[in-house]
Amino acid sequence: MTCPAYAFASEGGIDAILPKMNEFIPMLVAFIILWIVLAKFGWPVFNGMLEKRENTIREALKKSEEAQIESERVLAEYKQQLADAKAQSTQIIADARAIGEAVKADITAQAQTEASDMIAKAKLAIEAEKKQAIADLQASIADTSVDVASRLIGQDLTEGEHRAIIERYVKEAGSFNGN
């Protein structure tokens, strides 16, 4: 019974699977009617559902492709904006460094100029004080030498004689100065 060959052999062979003629014709007529009804009413509905599903899938694929293209465009836009921002920040940093270097150079130049001016003013002040000290020293020496000369001579000199002696002495003392 487990093998179909034994089933055919025990019930009379091939007649077991073939329908009987009195059952075959009504089954054939019912099958044809069913087929016509399904072909007339069922198949268009089924075909419409298939076409609707196909259109839905096609539209979803089209929308997904459009979304992918849009996302790639937005990604490219963002990458471009990022690159622009990086370039702009690099330019800002370079400009800031250049400005910093320029300010540093200006400050250094200004400091050097001020230092040179201060040194020049100090030299002028030292030279003026030196000349004043020499003039004071010469006047003091002249007065001292007139006093010594008048004591040595033993007489007072007139104003004109004092001047002549002082001027001669200043000329001689000036030649010793060397400056």
C-alpha positions as CSV (number, residue, x, y, z in Angstrom):
1,M,0.0,0.0,0.0
2,T,2.9,2.3,0.4
3,C,3.9,1.9,-3.2
4,P,1.6,3.1,-6.0
5,A,2.5,0.3,-8.2
6,Y,0.9,-2.2,-5.8
7,A,-2.2,-0.1,-5.6
8,F,-2.6,-0.1,-9.4
9,A,-2.0,-3.8,-9.5
10,S,-4.5,-4.7,-6.8
11,E,-7.4,-2.6,-8.2
12,G,-7.1,-3.4,-11.8
13,G,-4.3,-1.3,-13.2
14,I,-4.8,2.0,-15.1
15,D,-8.5,2.0,-14.8
16,A,-8.1,3.1,-11.2
17,I,-6.8,6.5,-12.2
18,L,-9.0,7.2,-15.2
19,P,-12.4,8.7,-14.6
20,K,-15.5,6.9,-15.7
21,M,-17.2,8.4,-18.7
22,N,-20.5,9.2,-17.0
23,E,-18.5,11.3,-14.5
24,F,-16.0,12.7,-17.1
25,I,-18.4,14.7,-19.2
26,P,-20.2,16.6,-16.4
27,M,-16.8,17.3,-14.9
28,L,-15.5,18.5,-18.3
29,V,-18.6,20.8,-18.7
30,A,-18.2,22.1,-15.1
31,F,-14.5,22.7,-15.8
32,I,-15.2,24.6,-19.0
33,I,-17.9,26.8,-17.3
34,L,-15.6,27.5,-14.4
35,W,-12.8,28.3,-16.7
36,I,-15.1,30.7,-18.7
37,V,-16.4,32.4,-15.6
38,L,-12.9,32.8,-14.2
39,A,-11.5,34.0,-17.6
40,K,-14.4,36.5,-17.8
41,F,-14.5,37.8,-14.2
42,G,-11.6,36.5,-12.2
43,W,-8.7,36.9,-14.5
44,P,-9.2,40.7,-15.1
45,V,-9.5,41.3,-11.4
46,F,-6.4,39.2,-10.7
47,N,-4.5,40.9,-13.6
48,G,-5.6,44.4,-12.4
49,M,-4.2,43.5,-8.9
50,L,-0.9,42.4,-10.5
51,E,-0.7,45.5,-12.6
52,K,-1.5,47.7,-9.6
53,R,1.2,46.0,-7.5
54,E,3.6,46.3,-10.4
55,N,2.9,50.0,-10.8
56,T,3.3,50.5,-7.0
57,I,6.7,48.7,-7.0
58,R,7.8,50.7,-10.1
59,E,6.8,54.0,-8.5
60,A,8.5,53.1,-5.2
61,L,11.7,52.2,-7.2
62,K,11.5,55.5,-9.1
63,K,11.0,57.5,-5.8
64,S,13.9,55.7,-4.2
65,E,16.2,56.4,-7.2
66,E,15.1,60.1,-7.0
67,A,15.7,60.1,-3.3
68,Q,19.2,58.6,-3.8
69,I,20.0,61.1,-6.5
70,E,18.8,63.9,-4.2
71,S,20.8,62.6,-1.2
72,E,23.9,62.3,-3.4
73,R,23.4,65.9,-4.6
74,V,22.9,67.1,-1.0
75,L,26.0,65.2,0.1
76,A,28.0,66.8,-2.7
77,E,26.7,70.2,-1.6
78,Y,27.7,69.6,2.0
79,K,31.1,68.4,1.0
80,Q,31.6,71.5,-1.1
81,Q,30.4,73.7,1.7
82,L,32.8,71.9,4.1
83,A,35.7,72.4,1.7
84,D,34.8,76.0,1.3
85,A,34.6,76.5,5.0
86,K,38.0,74.8,5.4
87,A,39.5,77.0,2.7
88,Q,38.0,80.1,4.3
89,S,39.3,79.1,7.8
90,T,42.7,78.5,6.3
91,Q,42.6,81.9,4.6
92,I,41.5,83.6,7.8
93,I,44.3,81.9,9.8
94,A,46.8,82.9,7.1
95,D,45.5,86.5,7.1
96,A,45.7,86.6,10.9
97,R,49.3,85.3,10.9
98,A,50.2,87.9,8.2
99,I,48.6,90.7,10.2
100,G,50.3,89.5,13.4
101,E,53.7,89.4,11.7
102,A,53.1,92.9,10.3
103,V,52.0,94.2,13.7
104,K,55.1,92.6,15.2
105,A,57.3,94.1,12.6
106,D,55.7,97.5,13.1
107,I,56.1,97.3,16.9
108,T,59.7,96.2,16.5
109,A,60.5,99.0,14.1
110,Q,58.7,101.5,16.3
111,A,60.6,100.3,19.3
112,Q,63.9,100.5,17.5
113,T,63.1,104.0,16.2
114,E,62.2,105.1,19.7
115,A,65.3,103.5,21.1
116,S,67.5,105.3,18.5
117,D,65.7,108.6,19.2
118,M,66.3,108.1,22.9
119,I,70.0,107.3,22.4
120,A,70.4,110.3,20.1
121,K,68.7,112.6,22.6
122,A,70.8,111.1,25.4
123,K,74.0,111.7,23.4
124,L,72.9,115.3,22.7
125,A,72.1,115.9,26.4
126,I,75.4,114.3,27.4
127,E,77.3,116.5,24.8
128,A,75.4,119.6,26.0
129,E,76.2,118.8,29.7
130,K,79.8,118.1,28.7
131,K,80.1,121.5,27.0
132,Q,78.4,123.2,29.9
133,A,80.8,121.4,32.4
134,I,83.8,122.4,30.2
135,A,82.5,126.0,30.1
136,D,81.9,126.0,33.8
137,L,85.4,124.5,34.4
138,Q,87.0,127.0,32.1
139,A,85.2,129.9,33.8
140,S,86.3,128.5,37.2
141,I,89.9,128.1,36.1
142,A,89.9,131.5,34.6
143,D,88.6,133.1,37.8
144,T,91.1,131.1,39.8
145,S,94.0,132.0,37.5
146,V,93.1,135.7,37.6
147,D,93.0,135.5,41.4
148,V,96.4,133.8,41.4
149,A,97.8,136.2,38.9
150,S,96.6,139.2,40.8
151,R,98.1,137.9,44.0
152,L,101.4,137.1,42.2
153,I,101.5,140.5,40.6
154,G,100.3,142.2,43.7
155,Q,98.0,144.5,42.1
156,D,94.3,144.6,40.9
157,L,93.7,144.5,37.3
158,T,91.0,146.4,35.4
159,E,88.0,144.8,33.9
160,G,89.5,145.0,30.4
161,E,92.7,143.4,31.5
162,H,90.8,140.6,33.3
163,R,88.9,139.9,30.1
164,A,92.1,139.8,27.9
165,I,93.8,137.4,30.3
166,I,90.7,135.2,30.6
167,E,90.2,135.0,26.9
168,R,93.9,134.2,26.3
169,Y,93.8,131.5,29.0
170,V,90.5,130.0,27.6
171,K,92.1,129.7,24.2
172,E,95.1,128.0,25.7
173,A,93.0,125.7,27.9
174,G,90.8,124.9,24.9
175,S,93.8,123.7,23.0
176,F,94.5,121.2,25.8
177,N,91.0,119.9,25.7
178,G,91.3,118.1,22.4
179,N,87.5,117.9,21.9
